[in-house]
Amino acid sequence: MRTLKIRIIYIILTALFLTCSVSYADKSKKDSNYQINKAIPLFLRKDFKKARKIFMKVLKDDPNNIVARYYIAEIMFADVRRYDDAAKQFEIVLKLKGKVTSKKFKIRNKYIFNNSILKLGLVYLKNGQNYQAIEYINRFLNNDKDSKARIMALNSLAVAYSNLDDYEKAIFYLEEAIYIDKENLLARFNLSAINSKLIYYNTGIDLSISGRHVEAAREFVKALDVDPFFTAAHFRLALEHKLLRNYTDAENEFLRAVAINPDYEYNYRIFTELAEIYVSLNKLDTARQYVDKSLKLRDNYPYAFNVSGKINMQTNNYLQAIQEFSKAANMKYDPEFMENLKKAQDALIKDSQKK
């Protein structure tokens, strides 16, 4: 009898404990929702300090709370000094998405997930990582078909392609942004700026082809007046300076182009041109470094092997020079490569006769 009473008491206490646990969990959940609903208006009013305090309190109790995590990331993104910190938080939000089993929750918070993708793209864009920016912004555009953020995404995508000097795609996305919103001033301004600098740039190309290098250089300078970060214009201006034997100016423009856009598709050409300038200035160690950089980006670039041959000629390493010029000539027919190869062969014969 006594044993039966003890069992009954145990069952009652267990039931009470479970009830209290469930009740506490429900209350805790309600408290989190209450706190979030209280913090979001503060965030919208840009009272980030108070909003952050509440969101951090929610995350302390529930580190996997996606909504609180997302708004913490947005608060960090609003501070230009914390873009990288914001990116880490947005990445956590996207990882947490995979743990959500409720379809209802995923649909309800679609904005949070899509906007996290977009903001990651914008962080990459601000950090000069254009290819990564394009990847994330395109993911956002594929997921989001009708929000107002599409216009900002299209503008940002155009900027990324513009940074890569792919103006055909940049213009395409700007025109799409204007099609959605004809009064979009940012898209119109960016489109006008691109068209303006391309007029000068294309004129410069035509003048350069006709051999009018001084005039060509002036047109590239005009393009840079419109956009000082116009990588292709820096590159072309540097080429004109090199042709005019203004080696210091050419060196500076080549280096500016690389500094502005580390992802520039013609950086292997820039490194080779710099190497050739350093050969002319008898800075052979520096020239070798830039040849190596060029071949690291494009291992079959014949002009890099040609410059490597010139370096070996300067150091009287004629056999190596012959090998380098031969590589260049086998990859591409160029009278200069053949002439340099013959010079190296003649120099080797003459050097052997001395010995």
matplotlib code that plots the C-alpha trace (Angstrom):
import matplotlib.pyplot as plt

x = [0.0, 2.8, 4.7, 1.6, 1.2, 4.9, 4.4, 1.3, 3.2, 6.1, 3.8, 2.1, 5.4, 6.7, 3.5, 3.8, 7.5, 6.7, 3.8, 6.0, 8.8, 6.4, 4.8, 8.3, 9.3, 6.1, 6.6, 10.3, 9.2, 6.5, 9.1, 11.5, 8.7, 7.7, 11.2, 11.8, 8.5, 9.6, 13.1, 12.1, 10.3, 13.4, 15.5, 13.2, 13.6, 17.4, 17.7, 20.3, 21.8, 18.5, 17.5, 20.9, 20.6, 17.3, 18.3, 21.5, 19.4, 17.3, 20.4, 21.8, 18.8, 18.4, 21.6, 19.7, 17.0, 17.2, 15.2, 17.4, 20.5, 19.4, 18.7, 22.1, 23.7, 21.7, 22.8, 26.4, 25.9, 24.6, 28.1, 30.6, 33.4, 31.7, 30.9, 33.0, 31.3, 28.0, 28.9, 29.7, 26.3, 24.5, 26.4, 25.1, 21.6, 21.9, 23.4, 20.5, 18.1, 19.1, 18.1, 14.6, 12.1, 8.9, 7.9, 5.6, 8.6, 10.7, 7.9, 7.3, 11.0, 11.8, 12.6, 15.2, 17.0, 16.9, 18.0, 20.9, 22.1, 21.8, 23.7, 26.5, 26.8, 26.9, 29.7, 31.7, 31.1, 32.3, 35.4, 36.2, 35.5, 33.4, 33.1, 31.8, 29.4, 28.0, 27.5, 25.5, 23.5, 22.5, 21.3, 19.2, 17.7, 16.9, 15.0, 13.3, 11.1, 9.1, 10.6, 11.8, 15.3, 15.6, 16.4, 19.3, 20.4, 20.4, 22.3, 24.9, 25.3, 25.9, 28.6, 30.3, 30.4, 31.5, 34.4, 35.4, 35.1, 32.3, 30.2, 27.9, 26.5, 26.6, 24.5, 22.1, 21.4, 21.1, 18.6, 16.6, 16.6, 15.3, 12.7, 11.4, 11.6, 11.9, 12.6, 15.5, 18.1, 21.0, 20.6, 20.2, 23.3, 25.4, 24.2, 25.1, 28.5, 29.3, 28.3, 30.3, 33.5, 33.1, 32.9, 36.3, 37.7, 36.6, 38.0, 41.3, 41.4, 40.8, 43.5, 45.9, 45.3, 46.0, 49.3, 48.3, 49.5, 49.7, 46.1, 45.0, 46.5, 44.5, 41.3, 42.0, 42.8, 39.3, 37.7, 39.5, 38.2, 34.7, 35.7, 39.1, 38.6, 38.2, 40.7, 40.8, 41.5, 44.5, 45.7, 45.4, 46.9, 49.8, 50.3, 50.4, 53.0, 55.1, 54.9, 56.0, 58.8, 57.4, 58.3, 57.7, 54.2, 53.5, 54.7, 52.4, 49.4, 49.9, 50.3, 47.1, 45.1, 46.2, 45.6, 42.1, 41.0, 43.0, 40.5, 41.1, 41.1, 44.2, 46.4, 48.6, 49.3, 49.9, 52.5, 54.3, 54.3, 55.7, 58.4, 59.4, 59.7, 61.9, 64.2, 64.5, 65.4, 67.9, 65.8, 66.1, 65.1, 61.9, 61.3, 61.6, 59.1, 56.5, 57.2, 56.4, 53.2, 52.1, 52.7, 51.0, 47.8, 48.3, 50.9, 50.9, 51.3, 54.0, 54.9, 55.8, 58.3, 59.6, 60.4, 61.9, 64.2, 65.2, 66.1, 68.4, 70.0, 70.9, 72.6, 74.4, 72.5, 72.1, 71.1, 68.1, 67.3, 67.0, 64.7, 62.4, 62.3, 61.6, 58.6, 57.2, 57.8, 56.1, 53.0, 52.6, 54.2, 55.6, 58.5, 59.9, 60.1, 61.9, 64.3, 65.1, 65.6, 68.1, 70.0, 70.2, 71.5, 74.1, 75.1, 75.5, 77.7, 79.9, 80.2, 81.2, 83.9, 85.4, 85.9]
y = [0.0, 2.4, 1.5, 2.3, 5.7, 6.5, 5.6, 7.8, 10.7, 10.2, 10.2, 13.4, 15.2, 14.1, 15.4, 18.7, 19.0, 18.3, 20.7, 23.4, 22.7, 23.0, 26.1, 27.6, 26.8, 28.4, 31.4, 31.7, 31.5, 34.2, 36.3, 36.0, 37.0, 39.8, 41.1, 40.9, 42.7, 45.4, 45.7, 45.8, 49.2, 50.6, 49.2, 50.8, 54.2, 53.7, 53.5, 50.8, 50.9, 50.0, 47.5, 45.8, 45.4, 43.6, 41.4, 40.4, 39.4, 37.2, 35.6, 34.9, 32.7, 31.4, 31.6, 30.0, 32.7, 33.6, 36.8, 38.3, 37.1, 38.8, 42.2, 42.1, 41.6, 44.5, 46.8, 45.8, 46.5, 50.0, 50.7, 51.1, 49.9, 46.5, 45.2, 42.0, 41.4, 41.8, 39.3, 36.7, 37.2, 37.0, 33.8, 32.3, 33.3, 31.3, 28.3, 28.3, 28.2, 24.6, 23.7, 25.0, 22.2, 24.2, 25.2, 27.9, 29.5, 29.4, 31.1, 33.7, 34.6, 34.4, 38.1, 37.5, 34.8, 36.6, 39.9, 38.1, 36.9, 40.4, 42.0, 39.5, 40.5, 44.2, 43.5, 41.7, 44.7, 47.2, 45.1, 45.1, 41.3, 41.8, 38.1, 37.1, 40.1, 39.1, 35.5, 36.5, 39.4, 37.0, 34.5, 37.2, 38.2, 34.6, 34.2, 37.6, 38.6, 41.6, 43.4, 47.0, 45.7, 44.4, 47.9, 48.3, 44.8, 45.6, 48.8, 47.0, 44.2, 46.9, 48.5, 45.1, 44.5, 48.1, 47.5, 44.5, 46.7, 44.6, 47.6, 45.7, 43.8, 46.9, 48.8, 45.9, 45.8, 49.6, 49.7, 46.9, 48.9, 52.0, 49.8, 48.8, 52.4, 55.1, 57.7, 55.8, 58.6, 56.4, 54.0, 57.0, 58.7, 55.5, 54.8, 58.4, 58.2, 54.9, 56.3, 59.5, 57.7, 55.2, 57.9, 59.2, 55.7, 54.5, 57.6, 57.0, 53.4, 54.7, 57.3, 54.8, 52.4, 55.2, 55.9, 59.2, 58.3, 61.7, 62.5, 59.0, 59.6, 62.8, 61.0, 58.4, 61.2, 62.6, 59.2, 59.2, 62.6, 61.1, 58.0, 58.0, 54.3, 53.3, 50.4, 50.0, 53.7, 53.5, 50.4, 52.1, 55.3, 53.3, 51.7, 55.1, 56.4, 53.2, 53.7, 57.3, 56.1, 57.9, 54.9, 56.5, 57.6, 54.2, 52.4, 54.5, 54.0, 50.2, 50.0, 52.1, 49.8, 46.7, 48.5, 49.6, 46.2, 43.1, 41.0, 42.9, 40.4, 41.9, 41.9, 39.3, 41.8, 44.6, 42.5, 41.6, 45.3, 46.3, 43.6, 45.0, 48.5, 47.2, 45.5, 48.9, 50.4, 47.6, 46.5, 42.8, 41.3, 43.3, 42.4, 38.6, 39.0, 40.5, 37.9, 35.2, 37.1, 37.2, 33.5, 32.6, 34.2, 33.0, 30.2, 30.2, 34.0, 34.2, 37.9, 36.9, 34.3, 37.0, 39.3, 36.5, 35.9, 39.6, 39.3, 36.3, 38.2, 41.1, 38.6, 36.8, 33.6, 33.0, 29.3, 30.1, 33.1, 30.8, 28.5, 31.4, 33.0, 29.6, 29.1, 32.4, 31.7, 28.3, 29.8, 32.7, 33.9, 37.4, 38.9, 40.3, 36.8, 35.4, 38.3, 38.0, 34.2, 34.8, 37.4, 34.9, 32.1, 34.4, 35.6, 32.0, 31.1, 34.2, 33.5, 29.9, 31.1, 33.3, 30.3]
z = [0.0, 1.0, -2.2, -4.3, -2.6, -3.3, -7.0, -7.2, -5.7, -8.1, -11.1, -9.9, -9.3, -12.7, -14.4, -12.6, -13.6, -17.3, -17.2, -15.7, -18.2, -21.2, -19.6, -19.1, -22.7, -24.0, -21.8, -22.9, -26.5, -25.9, -24.2, -27.2, -29.6, -27.3, -27.1, -30.9, -31.6, -29.2, -30.8, -34.5, -34.2, -32.5, -35.4, -38.0, -36.1, -36.3, -32.6, -33.1, -29.6, -27.8, -30.5, -30.3, -26.6, -26.9, -29.8, -27.9, -24.9, -27.1, -28.6, -25.2, -24.4, -27.9, -30.1, -33.0, -33.1, -36.8, -36.6, -33.8, -35.6, -38.8, -37.2, -35.3, -38.7, -40.2, -37.3, -38.0, -41.7, -40.9, -39.4, -42.2, -39.9, -39.3, -42.8, -42.2, -38.9, -40.5, -43.2, -40.6, -39.0, -42.3, -43.1, -39.8, -40.7, -44.0, -42.2, -39.7, -42.6, -43.2, -39.7, -40.1, -40.7, -40.6, -44.2, -42.7, -41.0, -44.2, -46.2, -43.5, -43.2, -46.9, -46.7, -44.0, -46.0, -49.3, -47.8, -46.1, -49.5, -50.9, -48.0, -48.3, -52.0, -51.0, -48.4, -51.1, -53.5, -50.9, -50.3, -54.0, -54.4, -57.5, -58.6, -55.2, -55.2, -58.6, -57.4, -54.3, -56.0, -58.7, -56.2, -54.6, -57.9, -58.8, -55.5, -55.3, -58.2, -56.9, -53.9, -54.1, -53.2, -56.8, -58.0, -55.5, -56.5, -60.2, -59.6, -57.5, -60.0, -62.7, -60.5, -60.0, -63.8, -64.3, -61.9, -64.0, -67.2, -68.5, -69.6, -71.9, -68.8, -66.6, -69.1, -69.4, -65.7, -65.4, -68.2, -66.4, -63.2, -65.1, -66.8, -63.3, -62.0, -64.7, -62.0, -60.5, -60.3, -59.3, -62.3, -64.6, -63.2, -63.5, -67.0, -68.0, -66.4, -68.2, -71.6, -71.1, -70.2, -73.0, -75.6, -74.5, -74.1, -77.5, -79.1, -77.4, -78.8, -82.4, -82.0, -80.7, -83.5, -86.0, -84.2, -82.6, -79.2, -77.6, -78.6, -77.5, -74.1, -73.7, -74.4, -71.8, -69.3, -70.1, -69.4, -66.1, -65.2, -65.5, -63.5, -61.7, -61.0, -64.7, -64.7, -68.5, -69.0, -66.6, -68.5, -71.9, -70.7, -69.4, -72.8, -74.5, -72.0, -72.6, -76.4, -75.9, -73.6, -70.6, -68.4, -65.0, -66.0, -67.6, -64.4, -62.2, -64.4, -64.6, -60.8, -60.3, -62.5, -60.5, -57.2, -58.3, -59.6, -58.4, -60.5, -63.7, -66.6, -68.2, -65.1, -66.7, -69.5, -67.0, -65.2, -68.4, -69.5, -66.1, -66.4, -69.8, -68.3, -65.5, -68.1, -69.9, -66.5, -65.8, -62.7, -63.5, -60.2, -60.2, -63.9, -63.0, -60.2, -62.6, -65.2, -62.6, -61.6, -65.2, -65.8, -62.6, -64.0, -67.6, -67.9, -71.7, -72.3, -75.0, -74.4, -70.8, -72.1, -74.5, -71.7, -69.7, -72.7, -72.6, -68.9, -69.6, -72.5, -70.1, -67.7, -70.6, -70.0, -73.7, -73.6, -71.2, -73.4, -76.4, -74.5, -73.4, -76.9, -78.4, -76.1, -77.2, -80.9, -80.6, -79.0, -81.4, -84.6, -84.0, -85.9, -82.7, -81.1, -84.1, -84.2, -80.5, -80.9, -83.6, -81.5, -78.6, -80.9, -82.4, -79.0, -77.8, -80.8, -80.3, -76.6, -77.3, -79.8, -77.1, -74.9]

ax = plt.figure().add_subplot(projection="3d")
ax.plot(x, y, z, "-o")
ax.set_aspect("equal")
plt.show()
